[in-house]
Amino acid sequence: MRKNLLSVAVAATIMVPALPAFAQEDAQMVEEVVVTGSRIQRANDVSVSPVTAVSAEDFKASGVVRVEDLINDLPQVAATQTAGQANGATGTATVDLRGLGISRTLVLMDGRRMPAGSPFTSSAADLNQIPAALVESVEVLTGGSSATYGSDAIAGVVNFKMMDDFEGFRFETQTSVYQHDNDNSNIQSVVKERGFDVADGSVTDGETNDFTMVFGANFEDGRGNVTAYANYRKIDAVLQADRDYSGCALRGSPDSFSCGGSSTVPWGRFTDFGVNNGVDTEGFDYSVDGNGFTEFSQLYNYGPLNYFQRPDEKWSMGAFAHYDINEKATAYTQLSFNDDRTVAQIAPSGAFFVTNDLYCGNPFLSEEQYQAICGVYGLTKDQSMSDLVVTAADADGNAVIDPDTGLAVTYPGAIYIGRRNVEGGPRQDDLRHTSYRGVFGVRGDINDSWNYDVYYQLAEVSLEQTYMNDLSSSRIARALDVRADADGNPVCQSVLDGSDPNCVPWNIFQEGGVTQEAIDYLVLPLFARGTNEQEIFSGYVAGNLSDYGVKLPTADQGVDVVFGYEHRREALDYNPDQGFQNGEGAGQGGPTNPLSGSFSVDEVFTEARLPILSGMAGAEYLGLEVAYRYSDYSTNKTTDTYKIGLDWVPTEDLKLRASFQSAARAANISELFRAQGIGLFDMDVDPCGTAMIATLEECQRTGITASQYGSNLDSPAGQYNEVTGGNPDLEPEESETLSFGFVYTPSFVEGLNLSVDYFDIDVQNAISAVSSETVLNLCLYNNVNCDKVNRGGNGNLWIGDANIESTNTNIGYFRTSGVDINANYGMDVGNMGSVDFNLIATYLTEWEQQEVPTEAAESCVGTWGGSCGSPTPELVSTLRATWITPWNLDVMGGWRHIGGTTDNGSNGADFDAVNYLDLSASYGVTDKIRVRTGINNVLDKEPPLTADAGPSIYGNGNTFPGMYDALGRYMFLGMTVDF
């Protein structure tokens, strides 16, 4: 669950709250509109489903230019991909309603679905494609929308309503920065104690500049209008080094934080990871000191070079047009182009223990180094570490005897080398998404009773991905396999045997020994290209059957009906180069496979609204709504979705409503076909390592040997390898959504609106992935899924290709329930203008998941960490006050509250409740010029800190940037000029 927003409408209606008194009076006028959640036109105050609305004024008052920042402030939204992601960033911004996953949230523009945002990872829409300057309002309906829009809307829909009837010319600009006082003496001491640099004092950074032009004109005496726009946005990067609380990767609990890090260090780590620990051998673990070795002890501080805010540059343009062909037909179109480029930066690449052998006669080895890793085992300089014969030993140090041969079990020796390529600079993932979208339609009235809307939509999103400054695993192996030539000069063995004449030796055995020529040889740029395509043909007719006598005698309105058909085709093509596919990138963790797939679906849908009673005592209105959708997929899956809703207005002051929806969702193209590859997941310690949480017998189920049990298997960074990806055999998931509540607008308290709604969403046979930590625990304690645990040579789960398989499957269920509260009160203050108060809150009563159908469910309400992932507070709320003065000045103040959460992990990093204060103002300099300014997080509140905020749960910089204000105060200054 998530946070707040800056201003919202009453959840039951579409009325925008923070308006002057005269605007509120206008809002009470009955107007036939299409309300999000249904295609039936009705008066805008009788929606059966709770809808939260954010107006264009709210965007400006908040000072945000990224749509994701405003959406993530809604209490119904859980933050996922944002500009605060570095490791694991996709370059997109996505929406996750109710924390049920981005695949269950449908994003619409004017009621039409947006295309998948990227062929890189998921089928979710990218909010960067939304032209923020043309957004009139954002309507969020959580639950109860699948029958209307498709099964993707299990958690709900986010509908962006666009301005498409503008006249004139408008120029908007805004500049914003972050400012933070680095004064966390506790964390500064922790960082300094490790000898690391740390930010101190005031810093101002992360500048964002946004420029928009909007042009609109009517033509042919108002029969048509064209509204066009162009936007440029540039966002500067912020490094984790720029904040003291992200000066290093924290480890431990808040009471005893320390600096963690990576064992792939610039001074090199040369170790056997216990592989050579047999009956007659001893292990080793060294780092370079001058041209000798010293015991390995210091980790590398990889955090400071990671981006805390990615740099971003975006160009977008488009046009909205409509033309009345005649009284029965209006042609319309929406054309948009978007080019968004961002760079995700993390620490330098290197040799991440991707080799396990070394030639003992390597001329770069000093005599001391040779003796330490070769001579001590009796290996000569014409041998390699793999020539060492190691006798397997049990936990008591006795030789392991093969029962078939009666001989001792032996295996070759090994050496693993970790060496950070700080000379080559940080790794950078350059992600550029270019999208095109066109909608071409006709709508109008057939007669007084029937209307129609038919359109064709075509969209394409292309990806250009360039991964820079990674190293080639095979070239690392060749550059470390060095001999002396006839003249005694170091030369690669691959040069001598002709297999790679371009090889340059990599001298990592002496301080300052790495040459630029070696770096140029080792660096391997990686490239990937991909496209998402979407094609939709959709149409429906809607009618009121009053003229046909289809009306109950107890109601003054007839039955409303909708009949429609939609054909949709989705295609994805992702083509990584051979370096990606072969796993050549040493810093990638494993191969990245290509992906090509498509599916189509044909759907028929219908809706009906049946007024039962109206104009009676105790029943100003009583009505029933039903909806049904049948979907036939080309993947040989069919689904049915239906909805039943009831709303009752016993008096003019009170409205009661309830709805029930049953939906089935077939897997989308990403869930079916996404390439399987290695990534990272977060885990405190390996249960079979030094902590010995599990027993030897339990650990042996996961592939641990007796000699490996209790050894140092823990990743210093707390990150382990997992294989994730699609599954073409997924079955549809099923869901049920229940919602009921009331809207109260008491006539004796003018200006007050209150709505309270209960929701309950249950997703069974859910399409997801069992978390890797759960897979490991199932093997340990239940002897289940042990074939999915693939330990490395020394029993580890984080070096090379060692991994846990966590691909998509049909798990148990997700279930969430709670209460949404919305209140709006406006009053005049004499000759001082008017004041509006807005409150929105979500209180969770349940959020639980069952990852495996045979296992117990886990409650995640008020917790975070473990398989629960990012924080899920019980209560999230925002209170906002807006003073609209008679002097063309509006002043706004906001209080955002995020409830506390307890840590499900072992570090005990419980988060206290967080409160933010926001202030802003706008001033009408003239009728044509308006200036706005403000500060969010006025008190510069630091985010909660933890050692476990890893990339797999959208963490970065020891916190959760999408949820909390991770960078400090946000200050903005903007201007709107109308010509």
N, C-alpha and C positions, 0 to 999 in steps of 0.2 A: 504494500500500500504506500501512499505517497502524501504529498504535502498539500499546499494551499493554492489559492489563486488571488488575484488582486481585486477582481470584482466579478460577481456572477449574478445571473438572474435567479429568480425563484425557480427551484428545480422542476416545478410542475409546468412552468410556462416558458415563453420565450421572451419575456419582458426584461429589458436591460435595466439594472437597478440604479446605477449611479448617474441619474439624470436630474436636471432641474425640474421643479414642480410642474411647469407647463408641459414638459415632455412626458411626465408620468401621466398626466391627464390624457394626452393623446394616445398613450399606450393602452388605455382602457377601451378605445374604439374597437368595435368588432370588425375584423377583417378576415376574409377567407384566404388562408395561406396553406402551404404544404409544410407540415411540421416534421422535423426529423423523427424517424421511426415509423412513418406511414406515408403512403402516396395519396391518401384521401385528404381532400381539402376540407378544412373545418375552421371554425373560429379559433383564434390563437390562444384562447384561455381554456380550452377543453381537451388538451392532450391527455391521453390515458397513461402515457409513460413519462416518468420523470426525466426532464431534460435540463441540463445546466448550460447556460449560455455565457460567453465572454464576448464583449463588444470590441469594435475597433478602438474605441476610446480607452479600453483597458490595456490594449497593446501599448498605446502611447504613454499612459500613466505609469506603466511598469518600467518603461524605458528599454525593454528588450527588443532586439532586432532579429533574434533567432526564435522561430516559432516554437522550437522544442522547449525553450526556457519558460515560456508562458504555460504550455501544456503540462509540463512536469510540475508546475505549481498547483495543479488541480488535485484535490484529495483522492480522486478516483484513480490517479495515474501513478504507476511505478516507473521510475527512471530506468532506461536501458542505455542504448547507444546515444551518447551526447558528445559535445565538443570537448568534454573533460576526459575522454578515453584516450589512452596512448597505446599500451600493449593490448592487442586484440581489437583495435579500432577498425571499423568497417568503412568509415568516412560518411556514414549516414546518421540520421536522427530518427528514431522510431518511437512508437507509442505502445504502452502496455497498460490497458485498463484493468483495474482490480488486481494487478499482479499475476494475471492468468496467462501471460505470454503474448508476444507481439503477433503470433499467428492467429490469435482469437480476437484481435482488434481490427476493425475495418476502418480505413481512412477514406473519406469521400470529399469531393469538391462539388458543391451544388448538387449533392445527392448521387453523384456518379463516382465509382471507385477509382482510386489512384492506382497507378501501376506499381509493381514491385520495385523497391528502391535501388537494388543492386544485385547483380548476378554473383556477387562475392560470397554472401552468406545466407540471406533469407529472402522470403517473399513479402516482407512487410514494406509498407510505403515509406518513402523518405520525406520527412517534413521539410527538407531543404528545397523541395520542388514547389512548395506553396508560396505564391507571391504575396508576402505579408502586407504590402502596401494596399492591396485590393481586398483584403479580408474585411468584410462588414461585421461578421460575427462568427464565432465558433460554437457549435452546439454539440454537446457530449451526452449521449444516451448510453447508459451502462446496463446491458442486459436487455433481452426482449426485442432484438432487432434482426435475428437470423431469417425469419420468415419474410421480412420485407426486403432485405438487402443481400442475403446469402449467408451460408453457414459460417463464414469467416467472422461474423459479428456475434459470436457466442458471448464474449465479454462486453460487447457494445460497439458503438460507432462514434467516430469523431468526424463531424461534417463541417467543412469550411464553406461558409456562404460568401460569395464574392460580389464585389461591386461591379455591375455590368451596365450601368446607365448613367455614366458620369458625363458632365458637360464642363468644358473649360480646360485649363492647364494648371497642374499642381506640381510643386517641387518640394520635396522633403529631404532633410538631412539630419543626421544625428552622429555625435561623437560620444564615446563612452570609454571609461578606463576603470581598472580595479586599483584600489589602494589598501594596503595592509600594514599595520604596525607589527613588525616581527619582534615580539617581546615575550615569547614563551621561554622563560628562563629554564624551566625543567627540561624541555626537549633540546634547547641549545646546549645545556650541560651534557646531555646524553651524547649528542653529536660530537661535541668538542672532545669528550673523553676518549672517543675512538680516533681522534686526530683528524677528523674531517672538517672541511670548511662549512660554515653555516651562515645563513642570511641573518642580518641584524639591522634593526632600525626600520624606518618607513620606506616603502617601495611603492611605486606607481607604475603599472604595466598593463599588458593585455588590451591595448587600445583597439577599438572597433570604430570604423567609419562606414556609414551607410548613406547612399544617395539614391533617391527614387524620383522618377518623372512619370506623371500620369496625364494622359491627354484623352479627352472625350468630346464627341460631337454628335449631335443629331443630324439627320438628313431626311430629305423628302417630307418636309413638314411634320417631323416627329415620327414618321413611320419606322425609322430605323435609328440605331445608335452604334457607334464604334467607340470602345474604350480600350486604349492601348497603354502599356506601361513598359518601363525599363528600369532596372535596378543594378547597382553595383555595391558589393559589400566586401570589406577587407578586415580581417581579424588578425591581430598580432599574437605570436606565441607567448606562452608563459612556461618557464621551466620549473620543475620541482625544486631546483636549487634556489629559486627566488622566494621560497617560504621556509621559515625555520622548522615548522612541523613536518615538512617533507624533505628535510635535509639528509635523511637516510631512510632506508627501508627498516621500519621498526620491527622489533621482535619482542616477545614476552607480553606481559599484561601491563595495563596503565600504571599499576603501582610499581612496576619494575621494568620499564621500557629499556631496551638496549638497541644498539644498531646491528641489524643483520646485514645480509649482503650475499654476494655470489662467490663461490669458490673458483670460478673461472676468473682469474686475477691477472693484471698486467705483468706481475712479476713471476707468473707461471706457477702451476701446481703440477707436480710430477708424483703420481701415487699409483699404488696397485689396488686401492680400495679393498684391501684384504684378500684379493684373488690369490696372491702368492703365499698366503698364510697356511702352509701345510704342516706336516709333521716336523720337517727339518728346516723350515724357512721362516723368515720374519718379513713383515711388511715394511713399507716405507711411505713417506709423505713429506715432500720437499718443495721449497720455493727457491728461486734464483737469488743469490746474494753476491753481487759482483760477477765473478766467473765461477763461483762455487755454489753450494747448496746450504740452505738453512731449513730447519723444521718449519713446515707450513703452519701458519697460525692466523694470518690476517685475511679477512674477506674483502671483496671489492664492493665499494659503495656505488651500486648501479643506479640508484634513484635520481640523483640530481640532474642527469642529462635527459630524463624522460620529460615529455611535454605534460604540463598540468592543464594547459589549454592549447589545442592544436591551432596552428596558423591556418587560415582559410581565406580563399578568394572566390567570390561567386559573381557571375553575370547571369542575369535573367531578363527575359523580355517576352511579351505576348500581347494578345488582343482578344477582347470579348465583343461579339457583335450580334445583333439581332435585327430582323427586318420583317415587318408585317406584309406578307405577300398579298393577303386579302383578309377579310374578316374571320376566315376560318383557319388560317395558317400563318404561323410566324416561324421563319427560318432563323436558326441561331448557330453560332459556332464559338468554340473556345480553342485558342491556339496558344501554346506556351513552349518556351525554350529555356533550358536551365543548364548552366555549366558551373559545376562546383568542384574546386580542387583544394584538397587538404593534405597535410603531411603528418603522419604519426611517427614520432621519434622516440626511440628507446636506446638503451646503452649499447656501446660498440659490440660487434660480433667477435668471434674468435674461434679457437679450437675448443669446443664444448665436449671434451673427452670423446671425440669421434674416432680416435685411433687407439689401438691397444698393443702396438709393437714399436720397437725402436732399435736401430742398429747400434751396437755397442761401440763400434769404431767411428761413429759420427765425429768428424774433425772439430766440430764446435764444442764437444764435450771436453771439459777440463779433466785432468787426471783425477781430481777430487770427485767430480761428478761421475766419471766412469766407475770408480771404485764404489760409490754409494749405491748405484743401481744395477751394476753388472758384475764388477769385480767381487763384491760381497757374496755373490752366488757362484763364483768360480767361472763366470762367462768370460771368454776372451774377446778381444777387439774385432775378431772376424765372425762373431756370433751376434745374434739378436735376442731380445728378451723372450721371444717365443720359443727359443731353444731351451729355456729353463724347464726342467721337469719337476712338477710340484705334485707331491703325494697328498691326496685328499685326507682330511682328518675329521673326526667326529667332534662333538662338543667337549669331550674329555681329552682331546689331543691325540687319540689313537688313530692309526691308519685305517681307512675304510677299505674293506676287502670285497672284491667282486665275487659273489657267491658262485657264479658260473665258472670263473677261471681260477679262483683261489688266490689271485694276485691283487696287490694294492691298486686302487684306482688312482690314476694320474691324469694330469692335464697340463697344457703348456702355460708358462708364465706370461704375465702381461704387465704393461705399463700404460696408464691413462694420463693424458696431458691436457690440462686446461690452461688456456692462455688467451687473455683478453687483448683484442687488437685495438688498443687505445690510439695507436699511431694512425689508424685509418678513419677515425671519427665514428659518431653514433650511427646506428642503423636507422634508415628512414624509409617508411612505406608511403610512397607518393600515390595518392588515390584521387583519380579524376572521374567524376560521373557527369555525363552529358545526357540530357533527357529531352525528348520531344513528345508532345501530347496534342492531339487534335480531336475535337468533338464536333460532329456535324449533325444537326437534328432539325426536326420540325415539330412544333406543338401548336395546339389550338383547340377550338371548340367545334365539335361535330354539330351540335344543336344546343338548345338551352339546358339539356340534361346531361350530355356526354362531352368529355374532352379527351384529348389524347396527347401522347408525347412519344416520339420515335427518334432514336439517335444511333449513330455509328461512332465508335471511339477507337482510335488507334494511338498506341503509345510505344515508345522504345527508350530504354535506358542503356547506355553503353558505358563500359568501365575501361579505363586505362590505368593499370597498376604497374608501378615501377618500384622495385625494392632495391635500395642502394646500400652499399657498404657491408653487405654480407660476404662471407668467405666461402670458398668451394671446399667441401669435405675431401674430395679426391685430390685436389691440389694441395691441401694441408698435408695429407699422407705423403704425397710425392716430395713436397718441400721439406719434410722432416726426415725423409730417407736419403741421407747425404753421405757421400764418400769423398775421399781425397783422390784427385786425378793424378796423372803421372808427375805433375809439377808440384803436387802437395796442396793444390787449391781445392776448397770445398766445392763440390758439384753434386747435383741431384743424380741419383741412380738412374732415374728415367732419362736423363740426358746421356749418360754413358751407354745405356742399352737402346737408346733411340726411340723409346716409347713416348716421350714428351720432351722434345728438344728445347722447349720454351721455359722449362721449369727453372725457378730461381730459389736457391736454398733459403730457408727461414731460420735465422739464428735467434732462437729464443732462450739460449742457454747462457747468454751474457747480457748484462745491463747495457742498453744502448746498441745492441747488436742487430736490431731489425732495420733493414734498408728499405727505401722507397720502392726500389725495384722488386723486392719480395712482396711488398704490399700490393703493388700493381698486378703482380702475377696472381696473388691469392684472391683478390676481390672479384666477386662474381655478381654482376647486376642480374636481377631476376625480373622477368616481365610476364604479365598476364593481361589478356583482353577478354572481354565478355559482353554479352547483351542480354537484356530481358525484353521480351516483346509481349504486348497485350493487344488483343483485338476483341471488341465487344459490339454486338448488335443487340439492342434492347428496345422494347416498346411496350406501352400499356395503354389501355383505355380506362377511364374512370367516369362513373356516372352516378347521378342521384335519381332514384327510381320513384320519386314522388309523383311525377307526371304519369306514371303507369299504375298508380294506385297501390304501389307496394309500400305500405305505411301502416303501422299499427294505429288503431283509433285513439289510443291513449297518448300518442306523441304528435307533435306538430311538424316533425321532420320525417322525410322518407329514408329508406335504406340507401346507404352509399356503398358502391362496389368498385373494385378494381380487378381487371384481368390483364395479365402480362406474360411476356415471353422474353427470355434472354439467352443469347449464345455468347459464350466467352471462351477464348483460347489464350493460354499462357505458354510461353516458350522461354527456355533459358539455355544459354550457351556460354560456358566458361572455359577458356583455353589458356592454361598456364604454359610457360615455355618448358623446355626439357630440363632446365635447372630446377624448376619447381617440381616437376613430375618425378625426377629421379632422386629428390631429396638432397640435392647438391648443396643447398644453402645450409651451412653449418649452424646458423642461428634460427632455422625454421622448425627444428624439432623432428622433421620427417617429410615425406613426399606430400605434395599438393596435387591431387589428381584432377584431370579435366572432368567436365560435366556437360552433358547435353541431354535435354529432355523437354517434353511438352505434354500438355493434356488439354482437353476441351470439355466443356460441360454445357448441356442444354437444360434450361430450367423453365418451368411454368409456375406462375404464382398468382395468387388471388387474395384480396382483402375485402372485408365487409364491415360496415358499421351499422348497427341496428339500434336506433333510438326506441326505447321501451316506454318511458314515461317522460312527460315534460309539462311544465306549467301547473303542477299540482302541489298541494300541501304536502310537505315532506319529500317532494321529488320535483325540484326545479328541472332536473334532468337525471335520467337513468338510461344508460346505454351499454350495449355490448359490442365489442370489437373482436373479430376473428381474422386470422391470416394463415395461409398455407403455401408452402413452396415444395416442389418436387424437383430433384436434381439428378441428372443422368450423366455420369462422368465417363470419359473415354477409357479410364482405367478399370472399367467393369465394376464400378461402385455406384450405387444409387443411394440417395438419402431423402428423408422426409423431415420437414420442419413445420411446426404449427404453433400458433399463439392464440390465446384467449385473454381478452381484457375486459374489465368492467369499470365504469366510472359512474359515480352517483353524487349528485349535487342536491343534498336535502334542503339547503337554504342558499341564499346568495353569498353567504359568508364562508361556507364550508364545502369542500369537494373531497370525496373519498374515492380512491382508485385502487385497483389490483390487477395484476396480469400474471399469466403463466405461459411459459414457452418451453417447448420440447424441440431440440435440434440435434441433428447428426452432422458432423463435419468430416468430410474426407480429407486426407492428407494433401497439402499443397505441393507444388513442384519442388520446392526446396526440401521439404521434409521427406519427399520420395527419393529425390535424385542427387541431393547435395553430396559432393565428393567427400569420401572419408579420408581424414588426415589427422596428424598429430597436433595437438594443442596443449594448453596448460590448464591444470586445475589446482585449487588451493587446498592444502592439508597441513596441519600443524606438524605432525611427526609420522613416520612410518611405524605402525604398531609392532612390527617385527624388528625394529632397530634397537638402539641403545635403551629406549624406554621399556622395551619388552612388555608392551601392553597385552599382547596376545601370547599364548603359550607356544612352545616349539612345535607341538603337534598341529596346532591351528595354523601356524605360519608355514609349515611344510605343505599344506594344501595350496598355498599361493606360489610355491616354487622355491621356497627358502630351504637351504641345506642346513645341517646341524652346525657346520663351521661358520655359516653366515649369520645365524641367529644371534641377535644381540649386538651385531657389529654396527658401525656407523652408516646406516642406510638413509639418513635424513637429508633432504635437500636443504642446503643453507638458506635458500630463498623462500622455502615453504611452498614451492611450486613443483608439481609432478606432471608427467606426461599422460595424456589421454587421447584416445582415438575417437573422434566424433564424426558424424555424417548421416546421410540419408538411408532410407530403407524402403525399397519398392513394394514390400509385402505388408505395409501398414494397413490396418483395418480402420474404418471410420470411428471416431469417438462420438459419444452421446452426451448430451447435456440437458439439464432442466433448470430453468430460472423462474423464481418466484419473487414477486415484488408487490408490496402494498403499502399504502400510506395515505396522507391527507394534505390538503392545501387549505390554509385558513387565512382569510382576509377580513377581519372583523370590521363591520361598518362603524362600530363605536370607537375604533382607533384608526383614524384616517392615516393612510400611508404605510400601514403595517401589512406585510405579507410573510407568512410562515409556512414552510412545508417540511414534513418529516416522512421519510420513506425507508422501509425495510427491504433489504434485498437478500436473496439466497441463490447462489449459483453453484451447481453441482455438475462436474465434468467427469464422466465415467469412461473407462477404457481410453484414458487420455493419451494423445500422441505427444510424447516427450522423450527424454532420455533418463535412465536411472543414473544418478550422480555417481561419479567414479569412486568416491569414498564409500558410498553404499555398496557398490559392486565388490569392493575389496572386503568390506565387513561381512557381506553375505557369504563370501568364500571362506573367510576366517572362522566365522561362528556357526554357519549353517551348511557349509560344504556345498554351496550353490554357486553357479556361474564361475567356477575356478578357471575355466578355459578362457575367460576374458581378462585374466590377470597375467601379464607377460613381463616377468622380471628380467633384468639384465644379467650380465655375466657374474656380477658380484652380489646379485640379489636386489639391486636397486630398482626404483621405479621412475628415475628422472634422468638417467644418462643414456644418450644415443637413442635407440629405438625401443627401449623399455617403455611399457605403457599399460594402461587399463582401457579396455574397450567400453565405450559409452555411446553407442550409436542409437539412433531413434528407434523407438519401440512403442508398443501400447502398454503403458504402465497401469497403475491402479486408478486413482482419481485425484482431482483437485476439488476443494470445496471452500467457498468463502461466503460469509454473511455479515451483515452489519446494518447500520442505520446512517442515512444521509440527512443532515439537517441544514436547511437554508432559511435565512431570515433577512428581511429587508425592511428598513423603516426610514421614511423621509419626512422631514418637517420643515416648515418655514421658521425663520428666526427674525421676524420683524423686518426692518429695513436692512438687515445684515445678510439677506439672501436665504439660502436653504442649506440643510445638512442632511446627508444620507448616510445611514449605517448599514453595512452589509456583513453578514456572518455566514460562513459556510464551514461545515464540519462533517467528518466521516468518523464514525465510531465502529471499529471492527469487533464483532462478537466471535468470529470464527475464521480462520484460514489454516486449513490443514491439507496435507498431501499424503497419499499412499503410493510410494514409488514402486513397490512390488505387490501384486494382488494378494499374495499369501502372507505378507508382513503387516505389522501394525501401522496405523497411520501416525503421522507426526504433526503436532500442532505448531504453527509458526506465528501465531498472534503475539505481538509484543516481544518478538525475538528477532535474532539475525544470526547468520553464520551456519556452519555445517551444511546440510542439504537444504536448509531454509533460504540460504543465499543472503541477499541484501536486506536491510532493516524493514520490518513490517510492524510499524507502531500501531497501538490500539486507537489512538486519537490523533487526528490531524485537523487543524482548523486555521481559519484566517478571519480576522475582524478588520474591517476597513471603514474609515470615516472620510467623507468627501464634503468639503465646504465650498459651495458654489456662491461666490460673492456677487454683488451687483456691480463690481468694478472690473469685469472681464478677467477676473482672477479665480482660478479653482485651486484649492489646496487639499491634498490627500495625505492621509496617514494610514499605515497598515501594520497589523501585528500578526505575524505568522508563527504558528505553533506546531512543532513536530514532537510527538510523544516519545518517551524513552523506550529502549529495547534492551533485552538481556542477551548475552552472548551464548549461543549454543555450542561454541567451540570450547577448547580447553584453556584459552588464554584469559577468560573472564573479563573481556572488554565490554562491559555493559555501558550503553549509551544513555546519558541523562537526557531529559527533554530539552529541546532547543527552541529558543524564541528569538525572532528577528523583528526589528523595527524598520519600517520603510517610510520615507517621506518624499513627496513630489509636489510640483506645482506647475500650472500652465497659465500663461498670460496672453490675452489677445491684444497685441500691440496696436493693430488696426483691424478692420474687418477682413483684411486679406492675409495678415501675418499673425501667427501664433507661435509663441516660444514656450518650451517646456524644459524642465530640469528636475533632477531628483537624486536621491541617494537611497539605495537598497542596502539593508544590513548596516544601518547608521552606526551602530555600536561596534562594528568590526568584530562580530562574534566569530570565534574559531569553530571549525567543524569538529565533531567527535573524531577521535583518533583511535586507530587500532592497528595491530600487526597483521590482520587477516583480510584486509580489503583488497583482494586480488582481482585480476582482470576477468576471471571467469564469472564474477558476480558484479561486474561493472564498477569495481573499485579502482582507485588510482591515488597515489600520493598519501597513503595511509588513511584514506577516508573514502566517501562516496560522493563524487562531484555532482552527479545528476540529482541527488537528493538534498544535499546540504550546500550552503554557500561556501565553496571550498577556497575561494581566492580573496575573501575579505569584502570590504565595501565596494559597491558598484555605483559609480557616479556617471550621470549622463546629462547632455545638453543637446536639445534638438529644436528644429524649427520647421514649420509648415507655411508655405507661401502659395496662395491661390491667385492666379492671374485672370 
